[in-house]
Amino acid sequence: MAEHDDCSAIGRAVIGLGRSLGMTVNTKGVETAGQLSALPAEGCGEVQGYLFSRPKPIGEVAGILRQHRNAALARRHGLP
């Protein structure tokens, strides 16, 4: 989304439509930190994509989420 103006316009329109309908908006296909950093400003709070993980079997998902949560908590508290 952040790399191309036309893609950004389409993304903003879809996010705005979802928000105006009171829906939670989940952006799929997030692959770069730039894409991730642009989305909160557009009103999108849920994302998924290869930036976080390649597709995994359901049995591995809880562990991946735990790792991301722990890393986020560590960053919030200034830990390595």
Secondary structure, DSSP 8 states (H G I E B T S, - for coil): -TT-HHHHHHHHHHHHHHHHTT---EE----SHHHHHHHHHHT--EE-STTT-----HHHHHHHHHHHHHHHHHHHTT--
